[in-house]
Amino acid sequence: MTSTLAHTPMYDWHAAHGGRMVDFAGWSMPVQYRSIVTEHMATRTAAGVFDISHMGRLRFDGDGAAKFLDSLLTRRVGDMTSGQIRYSLMCSADGGILDDVLVYRIEDAGGVPHYWLVVNAGNRAKIVDWINGRLEGVADVEFSDLTETTAMIAVQGPAALDILRPLVKHDAAEMKYYTGCETEFASHDALLSRTGYTGEDGAELIVPAAAGEHVWSAILEQGKAAGAIAAGLGCRDTLRLEAAMPLYGHELSEQINPFQAGLGFAVNLKDRSFVGSDALARLKEDSTGPDSTGPRRIGLEMEGKRAAREHCRILVGEQSIGKVTSGSYSPTLEKSIAMGYVAPQHVEPGTEVMIDVRGKMQAARVVKMPFYRRG
């Protein structure tokens, strides 16, 4: 572990409690504490508590903030209501995905709105530079990167909201999914949101960095009786895979457009102009029409427990039709699953394929996504 890696506010706690620390996007992050399966199943049956402080947290203030963000994001921002959160994308001029993000519209006690973007850790520097380049000459927007002055914690699982109820001023259970608000955790300012990346119900908290370890420890102590445990990046990946949530650098990249990824719902083209909108209008037909040729994202269920991994070839007969982008054994479903991209004529559920897993062919079939849906 090199000293050049960034540390989250909970780093000392992770190191003292058996966290196996790894380099993730320049941050020293816990991949697991006990085992990935143990932490995965605790999240599905009780609650997992995740340090996600490596995610980028960007804030926008000023009268022009909504208009500015509307010019960058594939989802509308100008019509967002107080407390609303939307999943969106940022695309290049040619329609490739620069990042997938959450945008928050939050009002202070006086009713003045501001906006947050939560971006992927590995894309933070790229996105900050991209935003700064478009702020030149814009006088009514104040942009702040608050990643290093805040902490972010996710509490996910069927017991998550009950665990948070006595700790946070606002009851997350009374909030709609994909909404957020300013609140308090003990005496600390906090931003509470009904969001997550596991396929389970739950919430996420943004708090000042100095309060991070206190908030983290208090949540784990409160959740102990319900079976809540600290969970690392390893099970966060298996959880999001079961929920078929795409991960940047795997299912998403600058070489993939939103329609190929099955994210057309996150692109609002009508009566709008934003970076990449002209290209996306063309790509929508090219990627989804009857004559489309580009690869599309699919779900795969393997025969047997052997897992396919990223870059494994997907074949029909002797013909290579695509590659796996993410794959793992699913602890919840007790089978191996994967996502990948294949030529459009092979995307129908039920399609039988073979996957080259380290030189050995393994049978699989295309299935509908998500693989797991709570409730």
matplotlib code that plots the C-alpha trace (Angstrom):
import matplotlib.pyplot as plt

x = [0.0, 1.6, 1.3, 0.1, -3.3, -6.1, -7.7, -11.4, -12.4, -13.1, -9.7, -8.4, -11.5, -11.2, -7.6, -8.3, -11.2, -9.7, -10.5, -8.5, -7.4, -6.8, -6.1, -9.4, -9.3, -6.5, -8.2, -7.2, -10.6, -11.7, -12.6, -13.8, -13.7, -15.0, -15.8, -17.5, -20.3, -20.9, -21.2, -23.3, -25.8, -25.9, -26.9, -29.7, -31.1, -30.3, -28.0, -24.6, -22.9, -20.6, -17.9, -18.5, -16.5, -14.3, -17.3, -17.0, -19.3, -19.7, -21.9, -23.4, -24.9, -26.2, -29.1, -27.7, -26.9, -30.0, -29.5, -25.8, -26.4, -29.2, -26.7, -24.4, -26.7, -28.8, -31.7, -33.7, -32.6, -34.7, -38.0, -36.7, -38.6, -37.2, -35.6, -35.7, -32.8, -32.3, -30.0, -28.4, -25.4, -22.8, -21.8, -19.2, -20.0, -20.1, -22.5, -20.1, -20.7, -18.3, -19.9, -23.2, -24.2, -26.8, -28.0, -29.8, -31.9, -31.8, -33.3, -32.0, -34.2, -34.9, -36.0, -32.9, -32.0, -28.6, -27.5, -25.2, -23.6, -22.3, -19.8, -17.7, -14.4, -12.3, -13.9, -13.9, -10.8, -12.0, -15.4, -14.2, -11.9, -14.7, -17.0, -14.4, -13.8, -17.5, -17.7, -15.5, -17.5, -20.4, -20.9, -23.9, -22.7, -20.5, -18.9, -17.3, -15.6, -16.5, -15.2, -12.3, -14.2, -17.1, -17.7, -20.4, -21.9, -24.5, -26.8, -28.4, -30.7, -34.2, -33.3, -31.5, -34.3, -35.2, -31.5, -31.3, -34.6, -33.4, -30.2, -31.3, -33.7, -35.7, -37.2, -35.9, -38.9, -41.2, -39.2, -39.9, -37.2, -34.8, -35.4, -33.1, -33.1, -30.8, -31.0, -29.0, -27.2, -26.7, -25.4, -23.8, -25.2, -26.1, -27.6, -29.9, -31.0, -33.1, -30.5, -28.2, -26.3, -27.2, -30.7, -31.9, -33.8, -31.8, -30.3, -27.0, -25.6, -23.2, -21.7, -18.6, -15.4, -14.7, -17.9, -17.4, -16.0, -18.5, -21.5, -20.1, -19.6, -22.9, -24.7, -22.9, -23.6, -27.3, -27.6, -25.7, -28.9, -30.5, -27.4, -25.9, -22.2, -19.5, -19.3, -16.6, -16.3, -16.2, -19.8, -20.9, -19.8, -21.7, -24.8, -24.9, -24.3, -27.3, -29.3, -27.9, -26.6, -23.9, -20.5, -18.4, -15.3, -17.1, -20.6, -20.1, -17.4, -16.7, -17.0, -20.6, -23.6, -26.6, -28.9, -26.5, -26.3, -30.1, -30.1, -32.4, -34.7, -31.9, -31.8, -34.3, -33.9, -37.2, -36.9, -33.4, -29.8, -27.0, -23.5, -23.9, -27.6, -27.3, -25.2, -27.6, -30.5, -28.8, -27.5, -31.0, -32.1, -28.8, -28.6, -32.2, -33.7, -34.2, -31.0, -28.8, -25.3, -23.6, -23.4, -26.0, -25.9, -27.3, -27.6, -26.2, -26.9, -24.2, -24.5, -22.6, -20.9, -17.8, -17.9, -17.1, -15.0, -14.5, -13.1, -14.3, -15.4, -19.1, -19.7, -22.4, -20.9, -17.4, -18.5, -17.4, -20.4, -19.2, -17.5, -18.3, -18.0, -18.8, -19.3, -19.4, -21.0, -24.3, -24.5, -28.3, -29.2, -26.6, -25.6, -23.1, -24.3, -22.7, -23.3, -21.8, -22.2, -23.2, -24.3, -28.0, -29.3, -28.3, -30.0, -33.2, -33.7, -33.3, -30.5, -28.0, -24.3, -20.9, -18.4, -14.7, -13.6, -9.9, -9.7, -12.7, -16.1, -19.0, -22.7, -24.8, -28.0, -29.3, -31.7, -33.8, -32.3, -32.2, -31.1, -32.4, -35.3, -36.1, -39.5]
y = [0.0, 3.2, 6.5, 8.2, 6.7, 8.9, 7.9, 8.3, 9.7, 6.1, 4.7, 4.2, 2.4, 0.0, -0.7, -1.4, -3.7, -6.1, -4.3, -5.7, -2.5, -2.2, 0.6, 1.6, 4.6, 6.1, 5.5, 3.0, 1.2, -2.0, -4.8, -6.9, -7.5, -11.0, -12.6, -11.2, -13.8, -13.1, -9.3, -9.8, -12.0, -9.7, -6.9, -9.0, -10.2, -7.4, -4.4, -3.7, -0.4, 0.8, 3.5, 5.2, 8.3, 7.7, 8.7, 12.3, 14.9, 18.1, 21.0, 23.7, 27.0, 30.1, 31.3, 29.6, 26.2, 24.4, 25.8, 24.9, 21.3, 21.0, 21.7, 18.9, 16.0, 13.7, 14.0, 17.3, 19.3, 22.5, 20.7, 18.9, 19.6, 20.2, 17.0, 15.2, 13.0, 11.7, 9.1, 10.6, 10.4, 12.8, 12.1, 13.3, 15.2, 11.9, 10.3, 8.1, 7.9, 10.0, 8.9, 7.9, 10.2, 11.1, 14.7, 16.1, 19.3, 20.4, 23.5, 25.1, 26.3, 29.5, 27.7, 28.5, 25.5, 24.1, 20.9, 18.0, 15.6, 12.2, 10.9, 7.7, 7.8, 6.9, 9.6, 12.4, 14.2, 13.9, 15.2, 18.1, 19.2, 18.7, 20.9, 23.6, 23.8, 24.6, 27.1, 29.6, 32.8, 31.5, 34.1, 32.8, 29.3, 28.5, 25.1, 23.2, 19.8, 18.7, 15.2, 15.6, 17.7, 15.2, 11.6, 9.4, 6.3, 3.9, 1.8, -0.9, -3.8, -4.6, -3.3, -0.2, 2.4, 1.1, 1.3, 5.0, 6.1, 6.9, 8.5, 10.9, 13.9, 13.0, 9.5, 8.0, 5.6, 8.6, 9.8, 8.6, 6.6, 8.9, 11.9, 13.6, 16.4, 18.3, 17.0, 16.3, 13.2, 13.9, 17.5, 17.1, 18.5, 15.7, 15.2, 12.1, 10.4, 7.4, 6.0, 3.0, 0.6, -2.8, -3.7, -3.3, -0.6, 1.8, 5.3, 7.2, 10.0, 12.8, 14.4, 16.6, 14.6, 15.3, 13.6, 10.6, 8.0, 9.0, 8.6, 5.4, 3.9, 5.0, 3.4, 0.1, 0.2, 0.9, -1.8, -4.5, -6.1, -6.2, -8.0, -5.0, -5.3, -3.3, -4.3, -3.7, -3.1, -6.8, -7.5, -4.1, -5.4, -8.8, -7.0, -4.5, -7.3, -9.3, -6.1, -5.7, -2.2, -1.1, -0.2, 2.4, 0.9, -2.4, -1.9, 1.8, 3.7, 6.4, 3.7, 2.8, 4.9, 4.9, 3.0, 0.1, 0.0, -0.2, 3.3, 5.0, 6.0, 8.3, 10.3, 13.2, 14.4, 16.2, 20.0, 20.0, 20.7, 19.4, 18.0, 15.0, 15.5, 15.7, 12.6, 10.8, 11.6, 9.7, 6.9, 6.2, 4.9, 3.3, 1.4, 0.3, 0.1, -3.0, -2.4, -1.7, -3.4, -2.2, -4.4, -4.3, -5.2, -8.5, -10.7, -14.2, -17.2, -19.9, -23.6, -24.7, -22.5, -21.6, -17.8, -15.9, -12.9, -9.6, -10.0, -13.7, -14.3, -15.1, -17.4, -19.0, -22.1, -21.0, -17.4, -14.8, -12.5, -10.4, -10.3, -10.5, -7.2, -8.4, -11.8, -13.6, -16.4, -15.0, -15.8, -14.9, -17.0, -19.7, -19.6, -17.9, -14.8, -12.2, -9.2, -8.5, -7.0, -9.0, -8.4, -7.4, -10.6, -12.5, -10.5, -12.4, -14.1, -17.8, -17.6, -20.3, -19.3, -20.6, -18.6, -19.1, -19.3, -19.5, -21.7, -24.0, -23.6, -23.2, -23.2, -20.1, -18.5, -15.0, -14.0, -10.9, -8.4, -7.8, -11.1, -10.2, -8.0, -7.4, -8.3]
z = [0.0, -1.1, 0.7, -2.5, -2.2, -1.0, 2.3, 3.1, 6.6, 7.7, 6.6, 10.2, 11.1, 8.1, 8.9, 12.6, 11.8, 9.4, 6.1, 3.2, 1.6, -2.1, -4.6, -6.2, -8.5, -6.5, -3.1, -0.4, -0.1, 1.8, -0.7, 2.2, 6.0, 6.5, 3.1, 0.1, 0.3, 4.0, 3.4, 0.3, 2.1, 5.1, 2.7, 1.1, 4.5, 7.0, 6.1, 4.7, 5.5, 2.8, 2.7, -0.7, 0.0, -3.0, -5.2, -6.5, -4.9, -6.9, -5.9, -8.1, -6.8, -8.4, -10.6, -13.7, -12.1, -13.5, -17.0, -17.0, -15.9, -18.4, -21.1, -19.9, -18.8, -20.9, -18.4, -18.0, -14.9, -15.3, -14.4, -11.3, -8.1, -4.6, -3.3, -6.6, -7.7, -11.2, -12.8, -15.8, -18.2, -19.4, -23.0, -25.4, -28.6, -30.5, -28.0, -26.1, -22.3, -20.3, -17.0, -15.3, -12.5, -10.0, -10.0, -6.9, -6.6, -3.0, -1.4, 1.8, 4.6, 2.7, -0.4, -2.4, -4.7, -5.3, -7.1, -6.4, -8.9, -7.6, -10.2, -10.4, -8.5, -11.6, -13.7, -11.1, -12.5, -16.1, -15.3, -13.2, -16.0, -18.5, -16.4, -15.8, -19.5, -20.1, -17.2, -19.0, -19.5, -17.3, -14.5, -12.6, -11.6, -8.6, -8.9, -5.9, -5.7, -2.2, -2.4, 0.0, 2.5, 2.9, 3.5, 1.9, 3.5, 2.0, 4.2, 2.1, 2.9, 4.2, 7.7, 6.5, 7.0, 10.5, 11.5, 10.3, 11.8, 15.4, 14.1, 11.5, 11.9, 8.8, 8.5, 5.2, 5.1, 4.6, 1.6, -1.9, -3.7, -5.5, -3.3, -0.9, 1.8, 4.1, 7.6, 10.8, 12.0, 15.8, 15.6, 12.2, 8.9, 6.5, 3.1, 3.2, -0.1, -0.9, -3.3, -3.6, -5.9, -4.6, -5.7, -2.1, -0.4, 1.7, 1.8, 1.4, 3.6, 2.8, 5.9, 6.7, 6.6, 10.2, 11.2, 8.9, 11.4, 14.1, 11.7, 10.4, 13.9, 15.1, 12.2, 12.8, 16.5, 15.9, 13.3, 15.3, 16.7, 13.2, 11.7, 9.9, 9.1, 7.4, 3.7, 1.1, -2.6, -3.3, -2.4, -3.8, -7.1, -6.8, -5.5, -8.4, -10.9, -9.6, -10.0, -13.5, -12.7, -15.2, -14.0, -15.7, -17.2, -17.7, -19.2, -19.8, -21.7, -24.2, -26.9, -25.8, -26.3, -23.9, -26.3, -26.7, -22.9, -22.5, -20.9, -23.4, -20.5, -19.2, -22.5, -22.9, -26.5, -27.2, -27.3, -25.8, -26.7, -24.6, -25.3, -27.5, -28.2, -32.0, -32.1, -29.8, -31.9, -34.8, -32.6, -31.2, -34.5, -35.4, -32.1, -31.7, -35.2, -37.2, -39.2, -36.2, -36.2, -33.0, -29.9, -27.2, -23.5, -22.4, -19.3, -19.3, -17.0, -17.0, -16.8, -13.7, -11.0, -13.0, -13.5, -16.7, -16.2, -18.1, -21.6, -22.0, -25.5, -26.2, -29.2, -31.2, -32.8, -34.0, -34.4, -31.8, -31.2, -28.3, -24.9, -21.2, -19.4, -15.8, -14.4, -11.0, -9.0, -7.6, -3.8, -3.8, -6.9, -6.4, -10.0, -12.2, -14.1, -16.3, -18.5, -21.8, -25.3, -28.4, -31.9, -32.0, -33.7, -30.5, -27.8, -27.4, -24.1, -24.5, -27.0, -26.4, -26.5, -25.4, -23.3, -23.5, -19.8, -19.7, -22.8, -21.8, -23.5, -21.1, -22.0, -21.2, -22.3, -22.7, -19.9, -19.0, -16.6, -13.8, -12.5, -9.0, -8.0, -4.3, -3.0]

ax = plt.figure().add_subplot(projection="3d")
ax.plot(x, y, z, "-o")
ax.set_aspect("equal")
plt.show()
